[in-house]
Amino acid sequence: MCLLNPEIEHVESLKYLGSIVSQDGGTDQDINQRIRKGDTAFIQLYQVWKNKNFLNKIKLLIFITNVKSDLIYARETWEILKTSMNILQKFVNRCLRRVLNIRWPDTISDRGWRKLHNEELHNMCSSPSIIRMIKSRRIRWVGHVTQMGEKRDAYRILVGEPEGKRPLGRPRRRWVCNIKMHLREI
């Protein structure tokens, strides 16, 4: 390959800065990779989760800083689909139940055995859902990009319009439309 006339190889997906970027803009591969990395971090801390000398508060802080942060690192550009986010939320719920040593579906209460719902689990941990964390990070990232100015590439990509014809069928929801929906929700 000559430096003056480089040939660019066409690929279906590539890994860039730790994220898998696919041609169609999908995030399934990247989410699966992130779950595997989060699971690896979770398994490496197995002795911490098992240790009864640690308070649950300390275990939760370790979980948030080591597992959850690894799971959602640089996820501001993800396409948020319900199925993908449900997979992430299930992973986090499963980990939280293991950290707090809560058996599913039953838990002890004053009135005997009953189900502990996911909302109660998050209230016990006083942590927001993973979906809400990703949405708030996206909004924060958009704020940074809009302050960059018109000459920066990230800003031009954010506000730019794509060229060419769009494919047949219903258009996919645009990233900017998702951000507007998140602002209304939050």
C-alpha positions as CSV (number, residue, x, y, z in Angstrom):
1,M,0.0,0.0,0.0
2,C,1.4,3.4,-1.0
3,L,1.1,6.3,1.4
4,L,0.1,8.7,-1.4
5,N,-2.7,6.5,-2.7
6,P,-4.0,4.4,0.2
7,E,-6.6,1.7,-0.5
8,I,-9.4,1.6,1.9
9,E,-10.7,-1.8,2.7
10,H,-14.5,-2.3,2.9
11,V,-15.5,-4.2,6.1
12,E,-18.8,-5.1,7.7
13,S,-17.7,-4.1,11.1
14,L,-14.6,-2.8,12.9
15,K,-13.3,-2.2,16.4
16,Y,-12.6,1.5,17.1
17,L,-11.6,2.8,20.5
18,G,-13.0,-0.4,22.2
19,S,-16.4,-0.2,20.4
20,I,-17.6,-2.3,17.5
21,V,-18.8,-0.1,14.7
22,S,-20.9,-2.0,12.2
23,Q,-21.9,-0.9,8.7
24,D,-25.6,-0.8,9.3
25,G,-25.2,1.2,12.5
26,G,-26.5,-1.6,14.7
27,T,-25.2,-2.0,18.2
28,D,-26.0,-5.7,19.0
29,Q,-22.4,-6.9,18.6
30,D,-21.1,-4.0,20.7
31,I,-23.7,-4.7,23.4
32,N,-22.8,-8.4,23.5
33,Q,-19.1,-7.5,23.8
34,R,-19.8,-5.1,26.6
35,I,-21.9,-7.7,28.5
36,R,-19.0,-10.2,28.1
37,K,-16.6,-7.6,29.5
38,G,-18.9,-6.7,32.4
39,D,-19.4,-10.4,33.1
40,T,-15.6,-10.9,33.2
41,A,-15.2,-8.0,35.6
42,F,-18.0,-9.4,37.7
43,I,-16.5,-12.9,37.9
44,Q,-13.1,-11.5,38.8
45,L,-14.7,-9.9,41.9
46,Y,-16.5,-13.1,42.9
47,Q,-14.6,-13.2,46.3
48,V,-15.8,-9.7,47.1
49,W,-19.5,-10.6,46.4
50,K,-19.2,-13.8,48.5
51,N,-17.4,-12.1,51.4
52,K,-19.8,-11.3,54.3
53,N,-17.5,-8.9,56.0
54,F,-18.1,-6.2,53.3
55,L,-21.2,-4.1,53.8
56,N,-23.7,-4.2,50.9
57,K,-23.1,-0.5,50.4
58,I,-19.4,-1.1,49.7
59,K,-20.2,-4.0,47.4
60,L,-22.6,-1.8,45.5
61,L,-19.9,0.9,45.1
62,I,-17.5,-1.7,43.8
63,F,-20.1,-3.0,41.4
64,I,-20.9,0.5,40.1
65,T,-17.3,1.5,39.6
66,N,-15.9,-1.7,38.2
67,V,-18.7,-3.6,36.5
68,K,-21.4,-1.0,35.6
69,S,-18.9,1.6,34.4
70,D,-17.2,-1.0,32.2
71,L,-20.6,-2.0,30.8
72,I,-21.6,1.4,29.7
73,Y,-18.2,3.0,28.8
74,A,-18.6,5.4,25.9
75,R,-22.2,4.3,25.1
76,E,-23.4,7.8,24.2
77,T,-23.7,6.8,20.5
78,W,-25.6,3.6,20.9
79,E,-28.9,3.1,19.2
80,I,-31.3,2.5,22.0
81,L,-33.6,-0.4,21.1
82,K,-36.0,-1.9,23.7
83,T,-34.6,-5.4,23.1
84,S,-31.0,-4.3,23.5
85,M,-31.7,-2.2,26.6
86,N,-33.7,-5.1,28.1
87,I,-30.7,-7.4,27.7
88,L,-28.5,-4.8,29.5
89,Q,-31.0,-4.3,32.3
90,K,-31.4,-8.1,32.8
91,F,-27.6,-8.4,33.1
92,V,-27.5,-5.6,35.7
93,N,-30.4,-7.0,37.7
94,R,-28.9,-10.5,37.7
95,C,-25.6,-9.0,39.0
96,L,-27.3,-6.9,41.7
97,R,-29.2,-9.9,42.9
98,R,-25.9,-11.8,43.2
99,V,-24.1,-8.9,44.9
100,L,-26.9,-8.5,47.5
101,N,-27.4,-12.3,47.8
102,I,-31.1,-12.1,46.8
103,R,-32.7,-15.2,45.4
104,W,-35.1,-14.9,42.6
105,P,-38.1,-15.2,42.6
106,D,-38.5,-15.4,46.4
107,T,-37.3,-13.2,49.2
108,I,-38.1,-13.0,52.9
109,S,-40.5,-10.3,54.1
110,D,-42.5,-9.7,57.2
111,R,-45.4,-11.6,55.8
112,G,-43.4,-14.6,54.5
113,W,-42.0,-15.4,51.1
114,R,-42.8,-13.1,48.2
115,K,-41.3,-11.8,44.9
116,L,-38.9,-9.0,44.9
117,H,-39.6,-6.9,41.9
118,N,-36.9,-5.1,39.9
119,E,-38.1,-1.7,40.9
120,E,-37.7,-2.6,44.6
121,L,-34.3,-4.0,43.8
122,H,-33.2,-0.7,42.3
123,N,-34.8,1.2,45.3
124,M,-32.8,-1.0,47.7
125,C,-29.6,-0.1,45.7
126,S,-30.6,3.5,45.2
127,S,-29.2,3.3,41.7
128,P,-30.9,4.4,38.5
129,S,-31.6,1.9,35.7
130,I,-28.9,1.3,33.2
131,I,-31.2,2.7,30.5
132,R,-31.6,6.0,32.4
133,M,-27.9,6.3,32.9
134,I,-27.2,5.8,29.2
135,K,-29.9,8.4,28.3
136,S,-28.5,11.0,30.7
137,R,-24.9,10.4,29.4
138,R,-26.2,10.9,25.8
139,I,-27.8,14.2,26.7
140,R,-24.6,15.3,28.5
141,W,-22.5,14.4,25.4
142,V,-24.8,16.3,23.1
143,G,-24.4,19.4,25.3
144,H,-20.6,19.1,24.9
145,V,-20.8,18.7,21.2
146,T,-23.2,21.6,20.7
147,Q,-20.7,23.9,22.6
148,M,-17.8,22.8,20.3
149,G,-18.7,25.2,17.4
150,E,-19.5,24.8,13.7
151,K,-15.9,24.0,12.6
152,R,-15.5,20.8,14.6
153,D,-16.3,17.5,12.9
154,A,-18.4,16.1,15.7
155,Y,-20.7,19.1,15.6
156,R,-21.0,19.0,11.8
157,I,-21.9,15.3,11.9
158,L,-24.5,15.9,14.7
159,V,-26.3,18.6,12.8
160,G,-25.6,17.5,9.2
161,E,-27.9,16.0,6.8
162,P,-26.9,12.8,5.0
163,E,-26.5,12.9,1.2
164,G,-28.0,10.5,-1.3
165,K,-31.2,8.5,-1.5
166,R,-32.6,6.8,1.5
167,P,-33.6,3.1,1.3
168,L,-37.2,2.0,0.8
169,G,-39.5,1.6,3.8
170,R,-40.0,3.4,7.0
171,P,-37.0,5.5,7.9
172,R,-35.1,4.6,11.0
173,R,-35.5,7.0,13.9
174,R,-32.8,9.5,13.8
175,W,-30.3,9.9,16.7
176,V,-31.4,13.5,17.2
177,C,-35.0,12.5,17.5
178,N,-34.0,10.0,20.2
179,I,-32.2,12.8,22.1
180,K,-35.3,15.0,22.0
181,M,-37.4,12.1,23.4
182,H,-34.9,11.6,26.2
183,L,-35.1,15.3,27.1
184,R,-38.9,15.0,27.4
185,E,-38.6,11.9,29.5
186,I,-36.0,13.2,31.9
